[in-house]
């Protein structure tokens, strides 16, 4: 029996896959609404959904690229307390960067901010912001006295 998976099924396949299974197991998956019978209409609908999902993904990447271009022109500056020999007390966190970006009208979550090494020295630092799996922006963060 050929079926189209509506959800990811362990050891069988991912959502949208067309697979061949035994009749009894196929009926079980159909009754539990994890699959539908692979008819010509179902296959056509699946192909349309995949095409729409691909188009939506491309639009999302274009939108993220626009945001990336605007973000990379930004420079964020933090005034920090320093001790002897200009050692910074603590470091700047992703939460602080998120707050500063929100003040500049960017909707960035702190989980998207990737800090490679701690921001605990004076000067400029590059910080990556993952807007999408394929779109990563790099902003300049400056720590000053």
DSSP file (Angstrom, degrees, kcal/mol; ACC not computed):
  #  RESIDUE AA STRUCTURE BP1 BP2  ACC     N-H-->O    O-->H-N    N-H-->O    O-->H-N    TCO  KAPPA ALPHA  PHI   PSI    X-CA   Y-CA   Z-CA
    1    1 A X              0   0    0      0, 0.0    20,-2.8     0, 0.0     2,-0.5   0.000 360.0 360.0 360.0 130.6    0.0    0.0    0.0
    2    2 A X  E     +A   20   0A   0     18,-0.2    36,-2.2    36,-0.1     2,-0.3  -0.813 360.0 173.3 -95.8 131.8    1.4    3.4   -1.0
    3    3 A X  E     -AB  19  37A   0     16,-2.5    16,-2.2    -2,-0.5     2,-0.5  -0.924  30.4-131.5-134.6 160.0    0.7    6.2    1.5
    4    4 A X  E     -AB  18  36A   0     32,-3.1    32,-2.1    -2,-0.3     2,-0.3  -0.961  29.7-128.7-110.2 125.1    1.7    9.9    2.0
    5    5 A X  E     - B   0  35A   0     12,-2.6    11,-3.0    -2,-0.5    30,-0.3  -0.568  20.7-173.6 -77.3 131.3    3.0   10.7    5.4
    6    6 A X  S    S+     0   0    0     28,-2.9     2,-0.3    -2,-0.3    29,-0.2   0.614  76.2  23.6 -94.3 -17.2    1.3   13.7    7.1
    7    7 A X  S    S-     0   0    0     27,-1.2     2,-0.3     7,-0.1     9,-0.1  -0.896  99.7 -82.5-137.5 165.5    3.7   13.6   10.1
    8    8 A X        -     0   0    0     -2,-0.3     2,-0.5     6,-0.1     6,-0.2  -0.600  45.6-160.6 -68.6 129.6    7.2   12.3   10.7
    9    9 A X  B >>  -C   13   0B   0      4,-2.5     3,-2.2    -2,-0.3     4,-2.2  -0.973  24.1-110.4-119.2 124.3    6.9    8.6   11.5
   10   10 A X  T 34 S-     0   0    0     -2,-0.5     4,-0.0     1,-0.3     0, 0.0  -0.233  97.2  -1.6 -55.8 132.3    9.8    6.9   13.3
   11   11 A X  T 34 S+     0   0    0      1,-0.1    -1,-0.3     0, 0.0     0, 0.0   0.525 127.3  69.8  64.1  10.0   11.8    4.5   11.1
   12   12 A X  T <4 S-     0   0    0     -3,-2.2     2,-0.3     1,-0.3    -2,-0.2   0.709 101.7 -79.0-118.2 -49.3    9.4    5.1    8.2
   13   13 A X  B  <  -C    9   0B   0     -4,-2.2    -4,-2.5     6,-0.1    -1,-0.3  -0.976  41.8 -72.4 166.1-178.0   10.0    8.7    6.9
   14   14 A X    >   -     0   0    0     -2,-0.3     3,-2.1    -6,-0.2    -9,-0.3  -0.552  64.0 -68.0-102.2 167.3    9.4   12.4    7.2
   15   15 A X  T 3  S+     0   0    0      1,-0.3    -9,-0.2    -2,-0.2    -1,-0.1  -0.280 121.8  23.4 -54.2 131.9    6.3   14.5    6.6
   16   16 A X  T 3  S+     0   0    0    -11,-3.0    -1,-0.3     1,-0.3     2,-0.2   0.301  89.1 133.0  93.5  -9.2    5.5   14.5    2.9
   17   17 A X    <   -     0   0    0     -3,-2.1   -12,-2.6   -12,-0.1     2,-0.6  -0.487  51.1-140.2 -74.8 144.9    7.3   11.3    2.0
   18   18 A X  E     +A    4   0A   0    -14,-0.2     2,-0.3    -2,-0.2   -14,-0.2  -0.939  34.2 171.9-103.7 119.3    5.5    8.7   -0.2
   19   19 A X  E     -A    3   0A   0    -16,-2.2   -16,-2.5    -2,-0.6     2,-0.5  -0.855  34.0-124.3-129.7 161.8    6.3    5.2    1.1
   20   20 A X  E     +A    2   0A   0     -2,-0.3     2,-0.3   -18,-0.2   -18,-0.2  -0.927  39.5 163.7-105.9 123.7    5.2    1.6    0.6
   21   21 A X        -     0   0    0    -20,-2.8     2,-0.0    -2,-0.5    -9,-0.0  -0.866  43.6 -80.6-134.1 168.2    4.0   -0.2    3.7
   22   22 A X     >  -     0   0    0     -2,-0.3     4,-2.7     1,-0.1     5,-0.2  -0.339  45.6-113.3 -65.4 152.5    2.0   -3.3    4.6
   23   23 A X  H  > S+     0   0    0      1,-0.2     4,-2.4     2,-0.2     5,-0.2   0.896 114.0  49.1 -58.3 -44.3   -1.8   -3.0    4.3
   24   24 A X  H  > S+     0   0    0      1,-0.2     4,-2.0     2,-0.2    -1,-0.2   0.921 113.9  44.8 -63.2 -45.1   -2.4   -3.3    8.0
   25   25 A X  H  > S+     0   0    0      2,-0.2     4,-2.5     1,-0.2    -1,-0.2   0.881 111.9  54.0 -67.1 -37.6    0.2   -0.8    9.0
   26   26 A X  H  X S+     0   0    0     -4,-2.7     4,-2.2     2,-0.2    -2,-0.2   0.912 108.4  48.7 -62.0 -43.5   -1.0    1.6    6.3
   27   27 A X  H  X S+     0   0    0     -4,-2.4     4,-2.7     2,-0.2    -1,-0.2   0.896 110.2  52.4 -63.2 -40.1   -4.6    1.4    7.6
   28   28 A X  H  X S+     0   0    0     -4,-2.0     4,-2.1     1,-0.2    -2,-0.2   0.929 110.8  46.7 -60.7 -46.0   -3.3    2.1   11.1
   29   29 A X  H  <>S+     0   0    0     -4,-2.5     5,-2.7     1,-0.2     6,-1.1   0.878 113.0  49.4 -65.4 -37.2   -1.4    5.2   10.0
   30   30 A X  H ><5S+     0   0    0     -4,-2.2     3,-1.4     4,-0.2    -2,-0.2   0.928 111.9  47.8 -67.8 -44.4   -4.5    6.4    8.0
   31   31 A X  H 3<5S+     0   0    0     -4,-2.7    -2,-0.2     1,-0.3    -1,-0.2   0.853 110.7  51.4 -65.0 -34.2   -6.8    5.9   11.0
   32   32 A X  T 3<5S-     0   0    0     -4,-2.1    -1,-0.3    -5,-0.2    -2,-0.2   0.334 114.6-120.2 -85.3   9.3   -4.4    7.7   13.3
   33   33 A X  T < 5S+     0   0    0     -3,-1.4    -3,-0.2     2,-0.2    -2,-0.1   0.797  83.2 117.1  58.2  33.1   -4.3   10.6   10.8
   34   34 A X  S   <S+     0   0    0     -5,-2.7   -28,-2.9    -6,-0.2   -27,-1.2   0.488  79.8  15.0-100.6  -7.7   -0.5   10.2   10.3
   35   35 A X  E     -B    5   0A   0     -6,-1.1     2,-0.3   -30,-0.3   -30,-0.2  -0.980  61.0-147.4-156.7 163.3   -0.9    9.4    6.6
   36   36 A X  E     -B    4   0A   0    -32,-2.1   -32,-3.1    -2,-0.3     2,-0.1  -0.935  41.4 -86.7-131.2 159.0   -3.3    9.4    3.7
   37   37 A X  E     -B    3   0A   0     -2,-0.3     2,-1.7   -34,-0.2   -34,-0.3  -0.401  42.7-117.8 -65.1 138.9   -3.6    7.1    0.8
   38   38 A X        +     0   0    0    -36,-2.2     2,-0.2   -19,-0.1    -1,-0.1  -0.576  53.0 156.7 -84.5  82.8   -1.3    8.0   -2.1
   39   39 A X     >  -     0   0    0     -2,-1.7     4,-2.5     1,-0.1     5,-0.2  -0.525  58.8-101.6 -96.5 171.3   -3.9    8.8   -4.9
   40   40 A X  H  > S+     0   0    0      1,-0.2     4,-2.1     2,-0.2     5,-0.1   0.884 124.3  50.3 -62.6 -37.5   -3.2   11.0   -7.9
   41   41 A X  H  > S+     0   0    0      2,-0.2     4,-2.3     1,-0.2    -1,-0.2   0.894 110.7  49.1 -66.0 -40.3   -5.1   13.9   -6.2
   42   42 A X  H  > S+     0   0    0      2,-0.2     4,-2.3     1,-0.2    -2,-0.2   0.891 111.1  49.4 -65.5 -40.7   -3.1   13.5   -3.0
   43   43 A X  H  X S+     0   0    0     -4,-2.5     4,-2.4     2,-0.2    -2,-0.2   0.902 110.9  50.1 -66.4 -40.7    0.2   13.4   -4.8
   44   44 A X  H  X S+     0   0    0     -4,-2.1     4,-2.2    -5,-0.2    -2,-0.2   0.926 111.2  48.6 -62.3 -44.4   -0.8   16.6   -6.8
   45   45 A X  H  X S+     0   0    0     -4,-2.3     4,-2.4     1,-0.2    -2,-0.2   0.899 110.6  51.7 -62.3 -40.5   -1.8   18.3   -3.5
   46   46 A X  H  X S+     0   0    0     -4,-2.3     4,-2.4     1,-0.2    -1,-0.2   0.917 109.4  49.4 -62.0 -44.1    1.5   17.3   -1.9
   47   47 A X  H  X S+     0   0    0     -4,-2.4     4,-2.2     1,-0.2    -1,-0.2   0.886 111.1  49.7 -64.1 -38.3    3.5   18.7   -4.9
   48   48 A X  H  X S+     0   0    0     -4,-2.2     4,-2.5     2,-0.2    -2,-0.2   0.912 111.0  49.6 -65.5 -41.9    1.6   22.0   -4.7
   49   49 A X  H  X S+     0   0    0     -4,-2.4     4,-2.5     2,-0.2    -2,-0.2   0.899 111.1  49.2 -63.9 -40.6    2.3   22.2   -0.9
   50   50 A X  H  X S+     0   0    0     -4,-2.4     4,-2.2     2,-0.2    -1,-0.2   0.908 111.6  49.0 -65.1 -41.0    6.0   21.5   -1.5
   51   51 A X  H  X S+     0   0    0     -4,-2.2     4,-2.1     2,-0.2    -2,-0.2   0.909 112.7  47.7 -64.3 -41.9    6.2   24.2   -4.2
   52   52 A X  H  X S+     0   0    0     -4,-2.5     4,-2.6     2,-0.2    -2,-0.2   0.903 111.0  51.0 -65.2 -41.1    4.4   26.7   -2.0
   53   53 A X  H  X S+     0   0    0     -4,-2.5     4,-2.3     1,-0.2    -1,-0.2   0.894 110.2  49.9 -63.3 -39.3    6.7   25.9    1.0
   54   54 A X  H  X S+     0   0    0     -4,-2.2     4,-2.1     2,-0.2    -1,-0.2   0.907 111.3  48.5 -65.2 -41.3    9.7   26.4   -1.3
   55   55 A X  H  X S+     0   0    0     -4,-2.1     4,-2.2     2,-0.2    -2,-0.2   0.906 111.4  49.8 -65.0 -42.2    8.3   29.8   -2.5
   56   56 A X  H  X S+     0   0    0     -4,-2.6     4,-2.3     1,-0.2    -2,-0.2   0.896 109.7  51.9 -62.6 -40.2    7.6   30.9    1.1
   57   57 A X  H  X S+     0   0    0     -4,-2.3     4,-2.2     2,-0.2    -2,-0.2   0.904 109.0  49.9 -63.2 -42.2   11.2   29.9    2.1
   58   58 A X  H  X S+     0   0    0     -4,-2.1     4,-2.2     2,-0.2    -1,-0.2   0.898 110.8  49.5 -63.7 -40.9   12.7   31.9   -0.7
   59   59 A X  H  X S+     0   0    0     -4,-2.2     4,-2.3     2,-0.2    -2,-0.2   0.897 110.3  51.0 -64.8 -39.5   10.6   35.0    0.3
   60   60 A X  H  X S+     0   0    0     -4,-2.3     4,-2.6     1,-0.2    -2,-0.2   0.905 109.4  50.2 -63.6 -41.5   11.7   34.5    3.9
   61   61 A X  H  X S+     0   0    0     -4,-2.2     4,-2.1     2,-0.2    -2,-0.2   0.899 110.2  50.4 -64.5 -40.3   15.4   34.4    2.8
   62   62 A X  H  X S+     0   0    0     -4,-2.2     4,-1.8     2,-0.2    -2,-0.2   0.919 111.7  47.9 -62.5 -43.1   14.9   37.6    0.8
   63   63 A X  H  X S+     0   0    0     -4,-2.3     4,-2.0     1,-0.2    -2,-0.2   0.913 111.8  49.3 -63.9 -43.2   13.3   39.4    3.8
   64   64 A X  H  X S+     0   0    0     -4,-2.6     4,-2.5     1,-0.2    -1,-0.2   0.854 107.8  55.0 -65.4 -34.4   16.1   38.2    6.1
   65   65 A X  H  X S+     0   0    0     -4,-2.1     4,-2.3     2,-0.2    -1,-0.2   0.885 106.4  51.1 -66.5 -38.4   18.7   39.4    3.5
   66   66 A X  H  X S+     0   0    0     -4,-1.8     4,-1.7     2,-0.2    -2,-0.2   0.929 112.1  46.5 -62.5 -44.7   17.2   42.9    3.6
   67   67 A X  H  X S+     0   0    0     -4,-2.0     4,-2.8     1,-0.2    -2,-0.2   0.895 110.2  54.8 -63.8 -39.4   17.3   43.0    7.4
   68   68 A X  H  X S+     0   0    0     -4,-2.5     4,-2.5     1,-0.2    -2,-0.2   0.925 105.8  51.3 -59.8 -45.7   20.9   41.7    7.2
   69   69 A X  H  < S+     0   0    0     -4,-2.3     4,-0.4     1,-0.2    -1,-0.2   0.875 113.8  44.2 -62.0 -37.8   22.0   44.5    5.0
   70   70 A X  H >< S+     0   0    0     -4,-1.7     3,-0.9     1,-0.2     4,-0.4   0.899 113.3  51.5 -71.2 -40.9   20.5   47.1    7.3
   71   71 A X  H >< S+     0   0    0     -4,-2.8     3,-1.7     1,-0.2    -2,-0.2   0.883 101.2  60.1 -64.4 -39.8   21.9   45.4   10.4
   72   72 A X  T 3< S+     0   0    0     -4,-2.5    -1,-0.2     1,-0.3    -2,-0.2   0.669 100.3  57.0 -68.0 -14.3   25.5   45.3    9.1
   73   73 A X  T <  S+     0   0    0     -3,-0.9    -1,-0.3    -4,-0.4    -2,-0.2   0.617  91.5  95.5 -86.1 -13.4   25.5   49.1    8.9
   74   74 A X    <   -     0   0    0     -3,-1.7    66,-1.0    -4,-0.4     2,-0.4  -0.426  55.7-163.7 -79.1 150.5   24.7   49.4   12.6
   75   75 A X  E     -d  140   0C   0     64,-0.1     2,-0.4    -2,-0.1    66,-0.2  -0.992   6.4-156.3-133.2 127.5   27.2   49.9   15.3
   76   76 A X  E     -d  141   0C   0     64,-2.6    66,-3.3    -2,-0.4     2,-0.4  -0.875   7.3-162.8-107.4 135.1   26.3   49.3   18.9
   77   77 A X  E     -d  142   0C   0     -2,-0.4     2,-0.4    64,-0.2    66,-0.2  -0.961   4.3-169.2-122.3 132.9   28.2   50.9   21.7
   78   78 A X  E     -d  143   0C   0     64,-3.0    66,-2.7    -2,-0.4     2,-0.6  -0.973  15.8-143.6-119.9 132.6   28.3   49.9   25.4
   79   79 A X  E     -d  144   0C   0     -2,-0.4     2,-0.3    64,-0.2    66,-0.2  -0.855  30.6-177.1 -91.9 123.9   29.8   52.0   28.1
   80   80 A X        -     0   0    0     64,-2.9     2,-0.3    -2,-0.6    10,-0.1  -0.855  28.6-111.4-123.4 155.8   31.4   49.6   30.6
   81   81 A X        -     0   0    0     -2,-0.3     8,-2.3     8,-0.3     2,-0.3  -0.677  36.9-166.1 -84.1 139.0   33.2   50.0   34.0
   82   82 A X  B     -G   88   0D   0     -2,-0.3     6,-0.2     6,-0.2     3,-0.1  -0.889   8.5-160.3-126.4 157.0   36.8   49.2   33.9
   83   83 A X    >   -     0   0    0      4,-3.1     3,-1.2    -2,-0.3     4,-0.1  -0.078  55.1 -21.3-109.3-147.9   39.4   48.6   36.5
   84   84 A X  G >  S+     0   0    0      1,-0.3     3,-1.1     2,-0.2    -1,-0.3  -0.340 131.4  11.4 -63.2 142.7   43.2   48.7   36.5
   85   85 A X  G 3  S-     0   0    0      1,-0.2    -1,-0.3    -3,-0.1    -2,-0.0   0.814 129.9 -70.5  55.9  35.5   44.9   48.4   33.1
   86   86 A X  G <  S+     0   0    0     -3,-1.2    36,-0.4     1,-0.2     2,-0.4   0.811  81.0 165.5  55.6  36.9   41.5   48.9   31.4
   87   87 A X    <   -     0   0    0     -3,-1.1    -4,-3.1    34,-0.1     2,-0.3  -0.713  34.6-127.4 -82.3 131.5   40.1   45.5   32.5
   88   88 A X  B     -G   82   0D   0     32,-0.8     2,-0.7    -2,-0.4    -6,-0.2  -0.596  12.6-126.9 -81.8 136.3   36.4   45.3   32.0
   89   89 A X  S    S-     0   0    0     -8,-2.3    -8,-0.3    -2,-0.3     2,-0.1  -0.750  77.4 -27.7 -80.4 116.9   34.2   44.2   35.0
   90   90 A X  S    S-     0   0    0     -2,-0.7     2,-0.3   -10,-0.1    -2,-0.1  -0.385  86.8 -92.6  75.5-156.3   32.1   41.4   33.6
   91   91 A X        -     0   0    0     -2,-0.1     2,-0.4    29,-0.0    29,-0.2  -0.963  31.2 -91.8-152.6 167.2   31.2   41.2   30.0
   92   92 A X  B     -H  119   0E   0     27,-1.8    27,-0.6    -2,-0.3     2,-0.2  -0.707  45.6-150.9 -85.6 132.3   28.4   42.2   27.6
   93   93 A X     >  -     0   0    0     -2,-0.4     4,-1.8    25,-0.1     5,-0.1  -0.508  27.1-109.4-102.3 169.3   25.8   39.5   27.1
   94   94 A X  H  > S+     0   0    0      1,-0.2     4,-2.7     2,-0.2     5,-0.2   0.843 118.6  59.0 -63.6 -33.8   23.4   38.6   24.3
   95   95 A X  H  > S+     0   0    0      2,-0.2     4,-2.3     1,-0.2    -1,-0.2   0.898 104.9  48.9 -63.0 -41.0   20.5   39.9   26.3
   96   96 A X  H  > S+     0   0    0      2,-0.2     4,-2.1     1,-0.2    -1,-0.2   0.899 112.3  48.3 -66.3 -39.5   22.1   43.4   26.5
   97   97 A X  H  X S+     0   0    0     -4,-1.8     4,-2.4     2,-0.2    -2,-0.2   0.908 110.3  52.4 -65.8 -41.5   22.7   43.3   22.7
   98   98 A X  H  X S+     0   0    0     -4,-2.7     4,-2.4     1,-0.2    10,-0.2   0.928 109.1  49.5 -59.2 -45.8   19.1   42.2   22.2
   99   99 A X  H  X S+     0   0    0     -4,-2.3     4,-1.9     1,-0.2    -1,-0.2   0.910 111.2  49.2 -60.3 -43.4   17.8   45.1   24.3
  100  100 A X  H  X S+     0   0    0     -4,-2.1     4,-0.9     1,-0.2    -1,-0.2   0.888 111.4  49.2 -64.7 -39.4   20.0   47.6   22.3
  101  101 A X  H  <>S+     0   0    0     -4,-2.4     5,-2.4     1,-0.2     3,-0.3   0.872 108.1  53.8 -68.3 -36.2   18.7   46.2   19.0
  102  102 A X  H ><5S+     0   0    0     -4,-2.4     3,-1.7     1,-0.2    -1,-0.2   0.876 104.1  56.0 -64.5 -36.1   15.1   46.4   20.2
  103  103 A X  H 3<5S+     0   0    0     -4,-1.9    -1,-0.2     1,-0.3    -2,-0.2   0.805 106.0  51.4 -63.5 -27.8   15.8   50.1   21.0
  104  104 A X  T 3<5S-     0   0    0     -4,-0.9    -1,-0.3    -3,-0.3    -2,-0.2   0.196 126.1-104.3 -94.6  15.7   16.8   50.5   17.3
  105  105 A X  T < 5S+     0   0    0     -3,-1.7     2,-0.4     1,-0.2    -3,-0.2   0.777  75.0 137.8  70.8  31.2   13.6   48.8   16.2
  106  106 A X      < -     0   0    0     -5,-2.4     2,-1.2    -8,-0.1    -1,-0.2  -0.913  49.9-142.3-105.5 135.6   15.0   45.4   15.3
  107  107 A X        +     0   0    0     -2,-0.4     2,-0.4     2,-0.0    -5,-0.1  -0.673  44.4 149.4 -96.8  80.5   13.0   42.3   16.3
  108  108 A X        -     0   0    0     -2,-1.2     2,-0.3   -10,-0.2    -6,-0.1  -0.942  38.3-140.8-116.9 132.9   15.9   40.0   17.2
  109  109 A X    >   -     0   0    0     -2,-0.4     3,-1.6     1,-0.1     4,-0.5  -0.651  22.0-121.9 -89.7 149.7   15.7   37.3   19.8
  110  110 A X  G >  S+     0   0    0      1,-0.3     3,-0.8    -2,-0.3    -1,-0.1   0.756 111.0  64.9 -64.5 -22.1   18.7   36.7   22.1
  111  111 A X  G 3  S+     0   0    0      1,-0.2    -1,-0.3     3,-0.1    19,-0.1   0.729  96.6  57.2 -71.0 -21.0   18.9   33.1   20.9
  112  112 A X  G <  S+     0   0    0     -3,-1.6    18,-2.9    17,-0.1     2,-0.6   0.658  87.2  91.9 -81.0 -16.3   19.8   34.4   17.4
  113  113 A X  E <   -E  129   0C   0     -3,-0.8     2,-0.7    -4,-0.5    16,-0.2  -0.709  60.6-165.5 -86.9 120.0   22.8   36.3   18.7
  114  114 A X  E     -E  128   0C   0     14,-3.2    14,-1.6    -2,-0.6     2,-0.7  -0.907   3.4-169.5-111.2 108.7   25.9   34.2   18.5
  115  115 A X        -     0   0    0     -2,-0.7    12,-0.1    12,-0.2     3,-0.1  -0.876   2.7-169.4 -99.4 115.2   28.9   35.5   20.6
  116  116 A X  S    S+     0   0    0     -2,-0.7     2,-0.3    10,-0.4    -1,-0.2   0.933  73.5  11.4 -73.6 -46.9   32.0   33.6   19.7
  117  117 A X  S    S-     0   0    0      1,-0.0    -1,-0.2     0, 0.0     0, 0.0  -0.950  98.9 -84.2-130.2 154.3   34.3   34.9   22.5
  118  118 A X        -     0   0    0     -2,-0.3     2,-1.6     1,-0.1     3,-0.1  -0.204  32.7-128.1 -62.2 143.5   33.3   36.9   25.5
  119  119 A X  B     +H   92   0E   0    -27,-0.6   -27,-1.8     1,-0.2    -1,-0.1  -0.610  66.7 124.4 -90.5  77.1   32.9   40.6   25.1
  120  120 A X        +     0   0    0     -2,-1.6   -32,-0.8   -29,-0.2     2,-0.3   0.114  49.7  74.2-127.9  21.4   35.2   41.6   28.0
  121  121 A X  S    S-     0   0    0     -3,-0.1    22,-0.2   -34,-0.1   -34,-0.1  -0.966  83.5-102.2-131.4 152.5   37.8   43.8   26.5
  122  122 A X  S    S+     0   0    0    -36,-0.4     2,-0.2    -2,-0.3    22,-0.2  -0.351  80.5  44.9 -68.4 151.4   37.6   47.4   25.3
  123  123 A X  E    S- F   0 143C   0     20,-2.3    20,-2.5     2,-0.0     2,-0.3  -0.713  95.7 -26.3 116.3-165.4   37.4   48.0   21.5
  124  124 A X  E     - F   0 142C   0     -2,-0.2     2,-0.3    18,-0.2    18,-0.2  -0.650  50.8-176.3 -91.8 143.7   35.4   46.6   18.6
  125  125 A X  E     - F   0 141C   0     16,-2.2    16,-2.9    -2,-0.3     2,-0.5  -0.991  22.3-130.5-135.7 143.6   34.0   43.0   18.5
  126  126 A X  E     - F   0 140C   0     -2,-0.3     2,-0.4    14,-0.2   -10,-0.4  -0.830  24.3-171.9 -94.5 131.5   32.2   41.2   15.7
  127  127 A X  E     - F   0 139C   0     12,-2.3    12,-2.7    -2,-0.5     2,-0.3  -0.990  14.4-139.2-125.7 129.3   29.0   39.5   16.8
  128  128 A X  E     -EF 114 138C   0    -14,-1.6   -14,-3.2    -2,-0.4     2,-0.5  -0.662  10.6-163.5 -88.4 141.3   27.0   37.2   14.5
  129  129 A X  E     -EF 113 137C   0      8,-3.2     8,-2.8    -2,-0.3     2,-1.1  -0.979  11.6-147.4-124.8 116.6   23.2   37.3   14.3
  130  130 A X  E     + F   0 136C   0    -18,-2.9     6,-0.2    -2,-0.5     3,-0.1  -0.720  25.5 167.7 -88.5  99.2   21.6   34.2   12.7
  131  131 A X  E    S-     0   0C   0      4,-1.5     2,-0.3    -2,-1.1    -1,-0.2   0.804  73.8  -7.2 -79.1 -31.1   18.4   35.6   11.0
  132  132 A X  E >  S- F   0 135C   0      3,-1.9     3,-0.7    -3,-0.2    -1,-0.3  -0.947  80.9 -96.0-155.2 163.9   17.9   32.3    9.1
  133  133 A X  T 3  S+     0   0    0     -2,-0.3     3,-0.1     1,-0.3    -2,-0.0   0.845 128.9  34.1 -55.9 -32.1   19.9   29.1    8.7
  134  134 A X  T 3  S+     0   0    0      1,-0.1     2,-0.5    -4,-0.0    -1,-0.3   0.483 112.3  66.9-102.6  -4.1   21.2   30.5    5.4
  135  135 A X  E <   + F   0 132C   0     -3,-0.7    -3,-1.9     2,-0.0    -4,-1.5  -0.951  55.0 170.5-125.9 113.5   21.4   34.2    6.4
  136  136 A X  E     - F   0 130C   0     -2,-0.5     2,-0.3    -6,-0.2    -6,-0.2  -0.983  14.5-159.2-124.8 123.5   23.9   35.4    9.1
  137  137 A X  E     - F   0 129C   0     -8,-2.8    -8,-3.2    -2,-0.5     2,-0.5  -0.748   5.6-149.1 -99.1 148.4   24.5   39.1    9.8
  138  138 A X  E     - F   0 128C   0     -2,-0.3     2,-0.3   -10,-0.2   -10,-0.2  -0.975  16.4-172.9-118.9 123.3   27.7   40.4   11.5
  139  139 A X  E     - F   0 127C   0    -12,-2.7   -12,-2.3    -2,-0.5     2,-0.5  -0.794  23.5-118.9-113.5 158.5   27.4   43.6   13.6
  140  140 A X  E     -dF  75 126C   0    -66,-1.0   -64,-2.6    -2,-0.3     2,-0.5  -0.828  24.6-169.7 -96.6 129.1   30.1   45.7   15.3
  141  141 A X  E     -dF  76 125C   0    -16,-2.9   -16,-2.2    -2,-0.5     2,-0.5  -0.983   5.7-162.3-118.7 126.8   29.9   46.0   19.0
  142  142 A X  E     -dF  77 124C   0    -66,-3.3   -64,-3.0    -2,-0.5     2,-0.5  -0.918   6.0-157.2-113.1 132.5   32.2   48.6   20.7
  143  143 A X  E     +dF  78 123C   0    -20,-2.5   -20,-2.3    -2,-0.5     2,-0.3  -0.932  20.3 175.5-106.3 126.0   33.0   48.6   24.4
  144  144 A X  E      d   79   0C   0    -66,-2.7   -64,-2.9    -2,-0.5    -2,-0.0  -0.876 360.0 360.0-127.2 160.1   34.2   52.0   25.7
  145  145 A X              0   0    0     -2,-0.3   -63,-0.2   -66,-0.2   -66,-0.1   0.493 360.0 360.0 -64.2 360.0   35.1   53.3   29.1
